């Protein structure tokens, strides 16, 4: 017996629905592959670095590979205090971030290639598609819980030490 299911395939950054015809055995293998593949993608730990910003420590996961950059902090239920993520971008350019698939509010700092904070995108709402862009070129973006930079008196121009 064959059943038809729909799969969502990512094609050029957008999702497209495609029908899948599966027999009984194929359904089981598809389900196992899907679950194991998803767990491997979610469970793979990222390396971490300890950043120093205005005398305050921030433990940051490092996102540098294309899949890590696109996944970011999406799907996370929370972010521990004094933890965040640093995105190492392939080149210096004007940068924008969005909150697609991100379940928690965040604040982002756009950091110059010289390691100084150029600007912030503060209190970004979860699960939105709005673009939050820095006004100057950046090589790094650091995402943290809302209020982290403000609580520590961190402003544009502050140097970030420990960037990979």
VENQUIPE-V284854 format. One record per residue. N is the residue number from 1. RES is the residue in one small letter. OMEGA is omega in whole degrees, -180 to 180 (* if undefined). BURIAL is # if it has 24 or more other ideal C-beta (glycine too) atoms within 12 Angstrom, else .. Layout:
n = [N & N]
res = [RES & RES]
omega = [OMEGA & OMEGA]
burial = [BURIAL & BURIAL]
This chain:
n = [1 & 2 & 3 & 4 & 5 & 6 & 7 & 8 & 9 & 10 & 11 & 12 & 13 & 14 & 15 & 16 & 17 & 18 & 19 & 20 & 21 & 22 & 23 & 24 & 25 & 26 & 27 & 28 & 29 & 30 & 31 & 32 & 33 & 34 & 35 & 36 & 37 & 38 & 39 & 40 & 41 & 42 & 43 & 44 & 45 & 46 & 47 & 48 & 49 & 50 & 51 & 52 & 53 & 54 & 55 & 56 & 57 & 58 & 59 & 60 & 61 & 62 & 63 & 64 & 65 & 66 & 67 & 68 & 69 & 70 & 71 & 72 & 73 & 74 & 75 & 76 & 77 & 78 & 79 & 80 & 81 & 82 & 83 & 84 & 85 & 86 & 87 & 88 & 89 & 90 & 91 & 92 & 93 & 94 & 95 & 96 & 97 & 98 & 99 & 100 & 101 & 102 & 103 & 104 & 105 & 106 & 107 & 108 & 109 & 110 & 111 & 112 & 113 & 114 & 115 & 116 & 117 & 118 & 119 & 120 & 121 & 122 & 123 & 124 & 125 & 126 & 127 & 128 & 129 & 130 & 131 & 132 & 133 & 134 & 135 & 136 & 137 & 138 & 139 & 140 & 141 & 142 & 143 & 144 & 145 & 146 & 147 & 148 & 149 & 150 & 151 & 152 & 153 & 154 & 155 & 156 & 157 & 158 & 159 & 160 & 161 & 162 & 163 & 164]
res = [x & x & x & x & x & x & x & x & x & x & x & x & x & x & x & x & x & x & x & x & x & x & x & x & x & x & x & x & x & x & x & x & x & x & x & x & x & x & x & x & x & x & x & x & x & x & x & x & x & x & x & x & x & x & x & x & x & x & x & x & x & x & x & x & x & x & x & x & x & x & x & x & x & x & x & x & x & x & x & x & x & x & x & x & x & x & x & x & x & x & x & x & x & x & x & x & x & x & x & x & x & x & x & x & x & x & x & x & x & x & x & x & x & x & x & x & x & x & x & x & x & x & x & x & x & x & x & x & x & x & x & x & x & x & x & x & x & x & x & x & x & x & x & x & x & x & x & x & x & x & x & x & x & x & x & x & x & x & x & x & x & x & x & x]
omega = [-179 & 175 & 177 & 177 & 176 & 175 & 176 & -178 & 177 & 179 & -180 & 175 & 178 & -177 & 179 & 178 & 178 & 176 & 176 & 175 & -176 & 170 & -175 & -179 & -179 & 178 & -179 & -180 & 179 & 180 & 180 & 180 & -179 & -179 & -179 & 178 & 179 & 180 & 179 & -179 & -178 & -172 & -178 & -178 & 176 & 176 & -179 & 174 & 175 & 179 & 174 & -180 & -180 & 178 & 180 & -180 & 175 & 176 & -174 & 169 & -177 & 174 & -179 & 178 & -178 & 180 & 178 & 179 & -178 & 180 & -180 & -180 & -179 & 179 & -179 & 179 & -179 & 180 & -177 & 176 & 179 & 175 & 179 & 178 & 173 & 178 & 176 & -174 & -171 & -180 & 179 & -179 & 171 & -174 & 174 & 175 & 176 & -172 & 180 & 178 & -179 & -172 & -175 & 175 & -179 & 167 & -180 & 173 & 175 & -171 & -179 & 176 & -180 & 175 & 177 & 178 & -179 & -176 & 178 & 164 & -171 & 172 & 178 & -177 & -180 & 172 & 178 & -180 & 178 & 175 & 176 & -171 & 174 & -179 & -179 & 178 & -180 & 175 & -179 & 169 & 177 & 178 & -178 & 173 & 178 & 177 & -176 & -179 & -180 & -179 & -177 & 177 & -178 & -176 & 175 & -177 & 180 & 178 & 177 & 179 & 178 & 177 & -180 & *]
burial = [. & . & . & . & . & . & . & . & . & . & . & . & . & . & . & . & . & . & . & . & . & . & . & . & . & . & . & . & . & . & . & . & . & . & . & . & . & . & . & . & . & . & . & . & . & # & . & . & # & . & # & . & # & # & . & # & . & # & # & # & # & # & # & # & . & . & . & . & # & . & # & # & # & # & . & # & . & . & # & . & . & . & # & # & # & # & # & # & # & . & . & . & . & . & # & . & # & # & # & # & . & # & . & # & # & # & # & # & # & # & # & # & . & . & # & # & # & # & # & # & # & # & . & # & . & # & . & . & . & . & . & # & . & # & . & . & . & # & # & # & # & # & # & # & # & # & . & # & # & . & . & # & . & # & . & . & . & # & . & # & . & . & # & #]
